[in-house]
């Protein structure tokens, strides 16, 4: 019998964690328990490149990438050197850090067509700020979101709010993903009362195949803007730098008024951003918005280095190539082991794995457990990520581990 994924050090840390930190929905997808008990290594001690070491000293090939931020590889030497150089001077001090305008200029150089940048700490900060800017600019209350679309932890837009007070949600309208007709019905009903639309580039939900934006929805968004005057925000916090080298809005063919960035933009250092058009500058200036840790000079330096390396080293082309190699290899290995319903959906740099016939993801969890026991992290519910640190040898090693995990996973869910 295989040894447990979590050894004694991990289990001891769970005992301590459960005693002092509430569980349940708090930190839901960041917890290894979201994948199931003893499916993933739970506490990480160190990381480098594309590999993690857990509290028990076991090494794992990682395809979670910190749930997105690890774009170049953990502890990338140039990024860490830039951050350390700034840390030796100052990170957080009174007023603005000297590096802040340079970082804004670098992001605007990358995001061609935008005219100003505002910095936040988390992706949720950026999406909430974008909603406030749209409302301030339009002086209208309603914002349209799409069903099951995650835009952060704000109470107004949380997918599973702990309260159901109508006052907190009455100005948010959700329509089904890719339902162009439903979107245009909102235009008919609410007209110019709509401040804006916020859109994710992908519909990526746990244990579901990834769906992209349809051409019909792109066309409907353009008509919606014409009919209502509504603004458009693309929430690129999760997908940024992985669907198109200049932003996911270019990949979709949408020209947004606001673009929200986060996660990968500083390779794991804590900074997020809203980029905006000149027409919205005055609206942004009317908003009172600040927080203590939004002005980390260390994170700004890391972000500048990350973008420089991303463009200089052809990171986008590499992660797409490695992601496609991984997708093809996983599907081939699964089907060779008798799992004919093995599916890898979504873009190459952040694909989603599942079995098409898999009640409550039992087979996927079993596969993921066997893979983790052999040294690879393949999340059974969430999409995976590929980083610049993943090279051909790493991908091939991962496919070999997956092949053995498939062989050990029953094709009949009733046997689990």
PEZITA-V268005 format. One record per helix or strand. SS is the DSSP state (~ for helix, > for strand). FROM is the first residue (numbers start at 0). TO is the last residue. Records with the same first field share a line. If there is no record, write none. Layout:
SS = FROM-TO ; FROM-TO
This chain:
~ = 7-19 ; 27-29 ; 31-34 ; 64-67 ; 76-86 ; 99-109 ; 122-137 ; 165-168 ; 179-192 ; 214-227 ; 247-251 ; 262-265 ; 277-284 ; 291-294 ; 296-311 ; 314-335 ; 347-349 ; 358-372 ; 391-407 ; 412-414
> = 43-48 ; 50-53 ; 58-61 ; 73-73 ; 115-119 ; 141-145 ; 171-174 ; 193-199 ; 201-202 ; 210-211 ; 230-234 ; 257-260 ; 271-275 ; 341-344 ; 351-354 ; 375-376
